[in-house]
Structures are given as C-alpha cells and as structure tokens.
Amino acid sequence: MNFKIINIILACFILSGCVAAGVATTSIFGKGVTVAIDPRTVGTQIDDEIMQKDLSTKILLKDKNHIFKVKTEVLDGRIFITGTVDNPEDKLQITKLAWETDGARSVRNDLRIKEEFNFQQSAKDVLITSQLRSALIFNKEIKAINYQIDTYKKKVFIYGISETAEEKDLVIKEAETILDVEEVIASILLVEDLRIQKN
C-alpha cells in the first residue's frame, strides 16, 4: 500500500515536470519574459539562456550552496545577479565569473552579504514585492510579465525590458508609490537599447 502511494507521488512529480518543460518551450524562453511579447529576437533569447545556464553552472561548481542563494538573469547580454552570500570574497568571485561569461556586455551585482534572519523584515519585503507585482499586472499600460522584482530591506530592485520610456517611468512610479518602499533601483532596458530587435 505504501509503495503504491509513493509511486503515485513520484508519477505526479515526473508528470508535472514534463508539463512545465513543455510549457517552457512553447511559451517561456528565459525567466520572466514570454516569447509572444518579448521584444528580443529568438536568437538573442537563446544566447541569453545559454549565458545564464553557463554562469549558473560556474557559480554552482564554485560552491554548491549558492544554488539556493544566488539568482542570475541575462537580458541582451547584460547580467543581473541577486541573492545572498556569506562574505565579500564570494560576491567578488561571482562578479568575476559573470564578467568571464562569453557574451557578457555588463554585470550588475546586487548580491547582499548574509545577515541574521529577520522574520518581520522578510515578511515586509515579501509584501512589498507582492503589492508591486499586483500593481504592474493591473496597470494596462505595463507588460508586467517582462519584469522581475526583488525586495531587500525596503529597497526594490526591478529588472526587465520596457517597450517605451513611458512604460519604464510608469513601472518606477508604481514602485515608488508602494507603502514602506525606501528606494527603487531599476535596471530596465528599453527595446531600442537591445542589440537585435524583432522586425
């Protein structure tokens, strides 16, 4: 009886993984940006995905503990890094690895040095991120799926691609109006800044 339950659970995990992979190839090409509205060409998206996987592998080989603590995003050859590390040396080493990644055009390293966990602060950061995500979704002039949001100690980090300067300004304005936000750090590319655009 126990083996049946275990087999059913394993089957569910395997099938859900297959479904996710299928969806990823048809609708998502890289984290956070849908192919249908992503202004990058498919070739650029593939290059970015290869760079991201290459960098993630290097970081993991350096220290397997980074797999849960360090996040990377590549947009048009520009590398963005967020998360936490144990010491300043780790941050510098990851920055070096990012710059050594083939195709890297720039590196933005927002890694934080590990501190004592503060539940109240963490809950506040999660709330800010959720409120901003909702605000972007409900604003019809913003393609919310094109943005990644991280919040740390009431500082909001936004990464993504805007189709216009007006959209970029709207995203930043939405972030600045969220209660308790102390600073907005936006790394938002404009479509016109991309190396290769869709025709």
C-alpha positions as CSV (number, residue, x, y, z in Angstrom):
1,M,0.0,0.0,0.0
2,N,2.8,2.4,1.0
3,F,4.6,1.6,-2.3
4,K,1.5,2.5,-4.3
5,I,1.3,5.9,-2.6
6,I,5.0,6.6,-3.2
7,N,4.7,5.6,-6.8
8,I,1.7,7.8,-7.3
9,I,3.5,10.8,-5.8
10,L,6.6,10.1,-7.9
11,A,4.5,9.9,-11.0
12,C,2.9,13.2,-10.2
13,F,6.2,14.9,-9.8
14,I,7.5,13.4,-13.0
15,L,4.4,14.4,-15.0
16,S,4.3,17.9,-13.6
17,G,8.0,18.3,-14.6
18,C,7.2,17.2,-18.1
19,V,4.2,19.6,-18.3
20,A,6.4,22.5,-17.0
21,A,9.1,21.7,-19.5
22,G,6.5,21.6,-22.4
23,V,5.1,24.9,-21.4
24,A,8.6,26.4,-21.1
25,T,9.5,25.6,-24.7
26,T,6.3,26.8,-26.1
27,S,5.6,29.9,-24.0
28,I,8.6,30.9,-22.0
29,F,12.1,31.4,-23.3
30,G,14.1,32.6,-20.3
31,K,12.9,33.6,-16.9
32,G,10.1,36.1,-16.6
33,V,9.6,37.1,-20.2
34,T,7.0,35.5,-22.5
35,V,8.1,34.8,-26.1
36,A,5.0,36.3,-27.6
37,I,5.7,39.8,-26.2
38,D,9.4,39.6,-25.6
39,P,11.0,42.2,-27.9
40,R,14.2,40.3,-28.2
41,T,14.7,38.0,-31.2
42,V,14.5,34.3,-30.6
43,G,18.2,34.1,-31.3
44,T,19.0,36.7,-28.7
45,Q,16.8,34.9,-26.2
46,I,18.6,31.6,-26.8
47,D,22.0,33.4,-26.4
48,D,20.8,34.9,-23.1
49,E,19.6,31.5,-21.9
50,I,22.9,29.8,-22.8
51,M,24.8,32.6,-21.0
52,Q,22.6,32.2,-17.9
53,K,23.0,28.4,-17.8
54,D,26.8,28.8,-18.3
55,L,27.1,31.3,-15.4
56,S,24.8,29.3,-13.1
57,T,26.9,26.2,-13.7
58,K,30.1,28.1,-12.9
59,I,28.6,29.5,-9.7
60,L,27.4,26.1,-8.6
61,L,30.8,24.5,-9.3
62,K,32.4,27.2,-7.1
63,D,30.1,26.5,-4.2
64,K,27.0,24.2,-4.3
65,N,25.4,26.2,-1.5
66,H,24.9,29.1,-4.0
67,I,22.2,27.1,-5.8
68,F,19.5,28.3,-3.4
69,K,21.0,31.7,-2.5
70,V,22.1,33.3,-5.8
71,K,19.9,34.2,-8.7
72,T,21.0,35.3,-12.2
73,E,19.2,37.0,-15.0
74,V,20.6,37.7,-18.5
75,L,18.9,40.3,-20.8
76,D,20.5,41.1,-24.1
77,G,23.9,40.1,-22.8
78,R,23.6,42.1,-19.6
79,I,23.9,40.1,-16.5
80,F,22.0,40.8,-13.3
81,I,22.8,39.0,-10.0
82,T,20.7,39.0,-6.8
83,G,20.7,36.9,-3.6
84,T,22.9,36.5,-0.6
85,V,26.4,35.3,0.0
86,D,28.4,34.6,3.2
87,N,31.2,37.1,2.7
88,P,32.5,39.9,0.4
89,E,35.0,37.5,-1.2
90,D,32.1,35.3,-2.5
91,K,30.5,38.5,-4.0
92,L,33.7,39.5,-5.8
93,Q,34.3,35.9,-7.1
94,I,30.8,35.7,-8.5
95,T,31.2,39.1,-10.2
96,K,34.4,37.8,-11.8
97,L,32.7,34.7,-13.0
98,A,29.9,36.8,-14.5
99,W,32.4,39.0,-16.4
100,E,34.2,36.0,-17.7
101,T,31.0,34.6,-19.2
102,D,31.1,34.6,-23.0
103,G,28.9,37.3,-24.4
104,A,28.7,39.4,-21.2
105,R,28.1,43.1,-22.0
106,S,27.7,44.3,-18.5
107,V,27.3,43.0,-14.9
108,R,25.0,44.4,-12.2
109,N,25.8,42.6,-8.9
110,D,23.2,43.3,-6.2
111,L,24.3,40.3,-4.0
112,R,24.0,41.0,-0.3
113,I,26.3,39.8,2.5
114,K,24.5,37.3,4.7
115,E,23.0,38.7,7.9
116,E,20.9,37.4,10.8
117,F,17.4,36.4,9.5
118,N,14.8,38.9,10.5
119,F,11.3,37.5,10.0
120,Q,9.5,40.8,10.4
121,Q,11.7,42.5,7.8
122,S,11.5,39.5,5.4
123,A,7.7,39.5,5.7
124,K,7.6,43.2,4.9
125,D,9.9,42.7,1.8
126,V,7.6,39.9,0.5
127,L,4.5,42.1,1.0
128,I,6.2,45.0,-0.9
129,T,7.1,42.6,-3.8
130,S,3.6,41.2,-3.9
131,Q,2.0,44.6,-3.9
132,L,4.2,45.9,-6.7
133,R,3.7,42.7,-8.8
134,S,-0.1,43.2,-8.4
135,A,0.1,46.9,-9.3
136,L,2.1,46.1,-12.5
137,I,-0.4,43.4,-13.5
138,F,-3.4,45.7,-13.1
139,N,-1.8,48.6,-14.9
140,K,-2.9,48.0,-18.6
141,E,0.0,50.2,-19.9
142,I,2.6,47.8,-18.4
143,K,3.5,44.4,-19.6
144,A,4.1,43.0,-16.1
145,I,5.5,39.7,-17.3
146,N,8.6,41.5,-18.6
147,Y,9.8,42.5,-15.2
148,Q,11.5,40.7,-12.3
149,I,11.2,42.2,-8.8
150,D,13.3,41.6,-5.7
151,T,12.9,43.5,-2.4
152,Y,15.5,43.7,0.4
153,K,15.2,45.9,3.5
154,K,12.5,48.0,1.7
155,K,14.8,48.5,-1.3
156,V,13.1,47.4,-4.5
157,F,15.2,46.0,-7.4
158,I,13.4,45.9,-10.8
159,Y,14.9,44.2,-13.8
160,G,13.3,43.9,-17.2
161,I,12.5,45.3,-20.7
162,S,10.2,48.2,-21.4
163,E,8.8,48.9,-24.9
164,T,8.9,52.7,-24.3
165,A,10.5,55.2,-21.9
166,E,6.9,56.0,-20.7
167,E,6.4,52.4,-19.7
168,K,9.7,52.4,-17.8
169,D,8.7,55.6,-15.9
170,L,5.3,54.0,-15.1
171,V,7.0,50.9,-13.6
172,I,9.3,53.0,-11.4
173,K,6.4,55.2,-10.3
174,E,4.3,52.2,-9.3
175,A,7.2,51.0,-7.2
176,E,7.7,54.4,-5.5
177,T,4.1,54.6,-4.5
178,I,4.1,51.3,-2.6
179,L,3.9,51.8,1.2
180,D,7.2,51.5,3.1
181,V,9.4,51.4,0.0
182,E,12.6,53.4,0.8
183,E,14.4,53.1,-2.6
184,V,13.8,51.9,-6.1
185,I,16.8,50.5,-8.0
186,A,15.7,49.9,-11.6
187,S,17.7,48.1,-14.2
188,I,15.2,48.3,-17.0
189,L,16.3,48.2,-20.7
190,L,14.4,49.9,-23.5
191,V,13.6,47.9,-26.6
192,E,15.6,50.5,-28.6
193,D,18.7,49.7,-26.5
194,L,18.6,46.0,-27.4
195,R,21.3,44.7,-29.8
196,I,18.8,43.0,-32.1
197,Q,15.1,43.7,-32.2
198,K,12.2,41.8,-33.7
199,N,11.2,43.1,-37.2
